[in-house]
Amino acid sequence: MTAARTNAAGDTSPQHTARAPHSWEQARSTARAAAGQPLPAVPRTLADALGHALAEPLTALTDLPPFATSAMDGWAVSGPGPWQLAGHGVLAGETPGPLAPGTAVPIATGAPVPPGATAVLRREHGAADPRQDTLYDRSPGPGPTPEGHDIRPLGQECRSGEPLLPSGATVTPAVLGLAAASGYDRLTVHRRPSAELLVLGDELLHSGVPRGGRVRDALGPLLPPWLDGCGAELIGHQRIADEPGLLREAVGRSPADVVITTGSTAAGPVDFLHDTLRALGARLLVDSVAVRPGHPMLLAELPATADGRARHLVGLPGNPLAAVAGMVTLAVPLLRALGGHATPEPCRTTATAALPGHPRDTRLLPVHGTGGEATPLPFGGPAMLRGLALADGLAVVPPGGVPAGATVEVVRLPGH
């Protein structure tokens, strides 16, 4: 919790007055609600749509497949065998002529099935006699190849006009493939929220090993790919010294939809973020969260831009794992909502061992999960990243902990 601090004029800022922290669930809900309506819809080519959210449902522009195709290499056959071989074969991209009853023609996977064909006989199941131009069915099983065998019928996957994905779905590589197969060249998506990262602190080194009482900046490398992974467009990345004027200028001049800061969220001698927000006329929406690590995180509404565009600031604690807790609690819900992404259903799994909790607050604990189970990992302190590097999620452990075998919510990490 942030203690009250007094400014030079002797006034106690309302933003600094001690108050009950938000619960973890309240903080995430507040961050989502702060976004308001998603950012405007824009057209994007398929090459540029990755990571955006669909602004309208994806509807099939064609039947898939658009014509009956062969599911295997082999022969298209008409009627029961044996068959008289006819023609030189059908390749993908060709338009075959009709197939007469009692005949067969070689066919490649994905090639259109000739009109009149009743099935496809797999190459490994056919025996051709070149002397008599005859094809025999050697399929295993009690009977001949059934009608329709290894033919993908027209519209098997979808029909033209059929809804494929709802608005709010994230455009993944698989979605791009589906959109292309369905006939799309462009998609209507929500604009990605812009973000600027301000890494604060004189104690941070940017190369080499820690020395002279200073430590390496771990968040500068960690956060940009995470921001990209949750749908943000990083438009700036600055390192700001512990000087209030520099911080105030950087936050005030940032054009980003969301400013992300690291450090300076508590009430230490060089923690200037609260004073900066007060000087800029910002409105605090979340000022500390009952979560460990990361409780001195904050969310503020910044003054709007000259054209009326809303801006927000997410203040992350400076300790690495605490900052990650701030990301999943405040930054990710805000950015995903701004980008129009649907809120995912909570991921729940089974704890393989007891998950220790905090007496009063929610705890976010690095876990490794396989097969619907969550196994706690060591090195979960606020300044540690070793456990996080092995984790694929953060278990949301309520006050008091979770016994082995109980169900627990797990927040997935980027890349998993």
NUDOSE-707845 format. One record per residue (C-alpha): residue in one letter; x, y negated, z negated. Coordinates in steps of 0.25 Angstrom, whole numbers, plus 5000, padded with zeros to 4 digits. Layout:
NUDOSE-707845
aXYZ/...
***
This chain:
NUDOSE-707845
m500050005000/t500549865003/a500749774991/a500349624991/r501349534996/t501449384994/n501849285005/a502649165004/a501449075001/g501049164990/d499849224996/t499549364996/s499249415010/p497949505011/q498649595019/h499649625008/t498649644997/a498749784991/r497549864996/a497050004997/p497750075009/h496850135020/s496750285019/w497450355031/e496050385038/q495650245036/a496850185042/r496750275054/s495350235056/t495650085054/a496750095064/r495850165075/a494750055072/a495749945073/a495849975088/g494449935091/q494149965105/p495150035114/l496049955123/p495449925137/a495350035148/v496350025159/p496650105171/r497950185172/t498550275182/l498750425177/a500250395176/d499950285166/a498750335158/l499550435149/g499250405135/h498050315137/a496650345132/l495550365143/a494650245143/e493550325150/p493250475151/l494050555161/t493050615171/a493350715182/l493450655196/t493350785202/d493050935200/l494251005194/p494751085201/p494151015213/f494051145221/a494151285217/t495651325216/s496451445214/a496951475200/m498051565204/d498951605216/g498351715224/w497251735234/a495951675236/v495051795239/s493551805244/g492751915239/p493252055234/g494552105239/p495352155246/w495452035254/q495952005268/l497151895267/a496851775275/g497551645277/h498851585271/g498451545258/v497951425251/l498851325243/a498451215234/g498051085241/e497451165253/t496051175258/p495751325261/g494751375271/p493651475267/l494051615263/a493251725270/p492651845261/g493651955259/t494851875262/a495951815253/v496951695254/p498251665246/i497951545237/a498851465227/t498551415213/g497751285214/a497351305229/p495851285233/v495151415234/p494651445248/p493051435250/g492551585249/a493651625239/t493051705227/a494351725219/v495851705218/l496651835217/r497951805209/r499251835217/e499651945206/h498252015208/g498252025223/a498952125232/a499052085247/d499352185258/p499952095269/r499852215279/q498352205279/d498252065274/t497352115262/l497352065248/y497052165236/d496552125222/r497452195212/s496952115200/p496952185186/g495652215180/p494452295183/g493852215195/p494252125207/t494551985205/p493251915201/e492651805209/g493251665205/h494451725199/d495651625198/i494851515205/r494751385198/p493351335203/l493051195207/g492751105194/q493251215185/e493851105176/c492850995178/r491850935187/s491950795194/g491350695184/e491650785172/p492150715159/l493550765156/l494050675145/p493450575136/s493850425135/g494850415124/a495650535128/t497150515129/v497750525143/t498750645141/p499550705152/a498450815153/v497450705155/l498250645166/g498250775173/l496750795171/a496450655176/a497350675188/a496650815191/s495350745190/g495650645200/y496050525192/d497150425196/r496950325185/l496350335171/t495550225163/v496250225150/h496350125138/r497550035137/r498650085128/p498849995116/s500149925116/a501049935104/e502249865099/l503249935089/l503949845079/v504949915071/l505349835058/g506549845049/d507949795048/e508349925042/l508149995056/l509250045065/h509050075079/s510150165082/g511150255075/v511050315061/p510550245049/r511650155042/g511850045033/g510450065026/r509750055039/v508950165046/r508550205060/d507250155066/a506450285068/l505150225071/g505650145083/p505850275091/l504750355085/l503550255087/p503550215102/p503350355107/w502250375097/l501550245101/d501550295115/g501050425111/c499850365104/g499450285116/a500150155114/e501050075124/l502250025116/i502549885122/g503649845112/h504549895101/q505349795092/r506249805080/i505849695070/a506849655059/d506349625045/e505949485047/p504549435046/g504549335057/l505049435067/l503949535063/r502849425064/e503349385078/a503449525083/v502049565078/g501349435082/r501949435096/s501749585099/p500749605111/a500449745107/d499149805104/v499749865092/v501049825085/i501749945077/t502649905066/t503549995057/g503949955043/s503649825035/t502249875031/a502449885016/a502849765006/g504349775006/p505249655007/v505349655022/d503949715025/f503449595033/l502349665041/h501149615032/d501649475031/t501749475047/l500349525048/r499849415039/a500549315046/l500049355059/g498549365054/a498449515056/r497349595049/l497749715041/l496849835044/v497649935037/d498749905026/s499250035021/v498750175022/a498550285011/v499550375019/r500950435016/p501850405022/g501550265029/h500550205019/p501050055021/m500550055036/l499649945041/l498749905053/a498449765056/e497649695067/l498549585073/p498049455079/a497449475093/t498249435105/a497949305113/d497049385122/g496249445110/r496949585110/a496949655097/r498249695091/h498649785079/l499849815071/v500149945064/g501249935053/l501950065051/p502850095039/g504350095042/n504650235037/p504550325049/l503550435044/a502750325037/a502650255051/v502250375058/a501050385047/g500750245051/m500750275066/v499750395064/t498850315054/l498750175061/a499450165074/v499050285081/p497550275078/l497550125082/l498350145095/r497550265099/a496250185097/l496750065104/g497050155116/g495750225116/h496150355112/a495150445106/t495350475091/p495850625090/e495150725081/p496050745069/c496950865070/r496750955058/t497651075055/t498051175044/a499151145034/t500151255033/a500651205020/a500251105009/l500350965014/p500750875002/g499950745001/h500050614994/p499250594981/r498350484987/d498750455002/t498650535015/r499950595019/l500450615033/l501350735033/p502150785045/v501750925049/h502051025060/g500851095066/t500651215074/g499451305076/g498551215068/e499451205056/a500151095050/t501451115042/p502051005034/l503450955037/p504550905028/f505150765028/g503850685028/g504250565020/p503950425025/a505350395031/m505550535037/l505350585051/r505950725050/g504650785047/l503850705057/a504850745068/l504450895066/a502950865064/d501850865074/g500850795065/l500550725052/a499650795042/v498650705036/v498750745021/p497650695012/p498050644998/g498450764989/g498950855001/v498350975009/p498551115005/a499051225014/g498051275023/a497151155023/t496751075035/v497550945038/e497450835048/v498650815057/v499050695065/r499750735077/l501050665081/p501450615094/g501950715104/h501250835097/
***
